[in-house]
Amino acid sequence: MNDSTISCLPVWMDIWEETLNWKPSLEQQELFQCLYKLIVEGNRQLNLTRITDPEDFWEKHLWDSLRGIKFLISAEGIETKKIKIIDLGTGAGFPGIPVAIIIKNCTVNLVDSTKKKINFIDSILPALDLKNVKATTCRAEEIGRDSQHRETYDMALIRAVASVSACAEYTLPLLKQGGLAVIYRGNLTDEEISQIENAVEQLGGVIESIEQFNTPISNSDRHCLYVRKVASTPAKFPRGIGVPVQRPL
């Protein structure tokens, strides 16, 4: 597939402004298009994403990634904030790459256990000129116990990965005290909310808010859970590989 056969992403400035109180610059729009092109091309060799239609990609990858940090995008001084972010289970780079594109002064560590996906991300970073991003092959249970990473991040993002309680167990050990975990979900049941309330209490966190919203094009149900780190996470967390999923807190 060459450039001429890859569709252009929709611009939809009015939707950006209405939903996020923000609009991408021309440079950011060009980077979104470049990212889309690279992922569509990469999908020829790798199973990066099933979402390749341009409108679906805009909504389910770009818009959805940035909606989770709406509070940060619309905050004053976005360009001057220096935030250390980790994106766990990043896959093809979501939500971390769109976040890095719009918040240049943040640093983002994209983490995934699949080496082929991390190699792909490494291969596209130069084309995107994202010097504030690095990619790491590691499991969430392992990086959470690594002293170079544990309790060093201001924000942890986790999207479409495991149960809500497992997401809390993966993210909270990586956060500094006062840091924030952003857990992206589709549907969210009352049972899952009770489950994560129990989990975050054991992990040194509190649920700061739960936002429910609909995506702007397909009107799909979405949630974001915001968990604040208020105390040190006990050393026994995260538990060993597979345990957070098999035996949720």
PELIN-V577307 format. One record per backbone hydrogen bond with DSSP energy under -1.0 kcal/mol. CO is the residue of the C=O (numbers start at 0). NH is the residue of the N-H. E is the energy in kcal/mol with one decimal. If there is no record, write none. Layout:
((CO & NH & E) (CO & NH & E))
This chain:
((1 & 4 & -1.8) (2 & 5 & -1.4) (11 & 15 & -2.0) (12 & 16 & -2.4) (13 & 17 & -2.6) (14 & 18 & -2.7) (15 & 19 & -2.6) (16 & 20 & -1.2) (24 & 28 & -2.5) (25 & 29 & -2.3) (26 & 30 & -2.0) (27 & 31 & -2.4) (28 & 32 & -2.2) (29 & 33 & -2.3) (30 & 34 & -2.7) (31 & 35 & -2.4) (32 & 36 & -2.6) (33 & 37 & -2.6) (34 & 38 & -2.3) (35 & 39 & -2.7) (36 & 40 & -2.5) (37 & 41 & -2.5) (38 & 42 & -1.9) (40 & 43 & -1.5) (41 & 44 & -1.3) (41 & 45 & -2.4) (45 & 47 & -1.6) (49 & 51 & -1.1) (52 & 56 & -3.1) (53 & 57 & -2.3) (54 & 58 & -2.2) (55 & 59 & -3.5) (56 & 60 & -1.8) (56 & 61 & -1.9) (57 & 62 & -3.6) (58 & 63 & -1.6) (60 & 64 & -1.2) (61 & 65 & -2.1) (62 & 66 & -2.5) (63 & 67 & -1.1) (65 & 68 & -1.0) (66 & 69 & -1.5) (68 & 71 & -1.3) (68 & 72 & -2.2) (69 & 73 & -2.3) (76 & 79 & -1.4) (76 & 80 & -1.1) (82 & 106 & -2.4) (83 & 153 & -2.2) (83 & 154 & -1.8) (84 & 108 & -2.3) (85 & 156 & -3.0) (86 & 110 & -3.0) (89 & 92 & -2.0) (89 & 93 & -2.2) (92 & 96 & -3.0) (94 & 98 & -1.8) (95 & 99 & -2.5) (96 & 100 & -2.2) (97 & 101 & -1.5) (98 & 102 & -1.9) (102 & 105 & -1.8) (106 & 84 & -3.3) (107 & 133 & -2.3) (108 & 86 & -2.8) (109 & 135 & -3.2) (110 & 88 & -1.3) (110 & 89 & -2.3) (111 & 137 & -1.6) (113 & 117 & -1.7) (114 & 118 & -2.8) (115 & 119 & -2.0) (116 & 120 & -2.4) (117 & 121 & -2.7) (118 & 122 & -1.7) (119 & 123 & -1.3) (120 & 124 & -1.6) (123 & 127 & -1.5) (124 & 129 & -1.6) (128 & 130 & -1.1) (131 & 107 & -2.7) (133 & 109 & -3.0) (135 & 111 & -1.9) (138 & 142 & -2.5) (139 & 143 & -1.6) (141 & 144 & -1.3) (145 & 148 & -2.0) (145 & 149 & -3.2) (148 & 151 & -1.5) (152 & 175 & -2.9) (153 & 179 & -2.3) (154 & 85 & -2.0) (155 & 181 & -3.1) (156 & 87 & -2.6) (157 & 183 & -2.6) (162 & 166 & -2.4) (163 & 167 & -2.0) (164 & 168 & -2.1) (165 & 169 & -2.2) (166 & 170 & -2.2) (167 & 171 & -2.2) (170 & 173 & -1.5) (171 & 174 & -1.3) (172 & 150 & -1.7) (173 & 151 & -1.4) (173 & 152 & -2.4) (175 & 178 & -2.4) (178 & 228 & -2.9) (179 & 155 & -2.2) (180 & 226 & -2.5) (181 & 157 & -2.0) (182 & 224 & -2.5) (184 & 222 & -2.4) (188 & 192 & -1.9) (189 & 193 & -2.3) (190 & 194 & -2.2) (191 & 195 & -2.4) (192 & 196 & -2.1) (193 & 197 & -1.8) (194 & 198 & -1.9) (195 & 199 & -3.0) (196 & 200 & -1.3) (197 & 201 & -1.1) (198 & 202 & -1.2) (199 & 204 & -3.1) (203 & 229 & -2.6) (203 & 230 & -2.0) (205 & 227 & -2.7) (208 & 225 & -2.9) (210 & 223 & -2.1) (212 & 221 & -2.7) (219 & 214 & -2.1) (221 & 212 & -2.5) (222 & 184 & -2.7) (223 & 210 & -2.9) (224 & 182 & -2.8) (225 & 207 & -2.9) (225 & 208 & -1.4) (226 & 180 & -3.1) (227 & 205 & -2.2) (228 & 177 & -2.9) (233 & 236 & -2.0) (239 & 242 & -1.8) (241 & 245 & -2.4) (242 & 246 & -3.4))
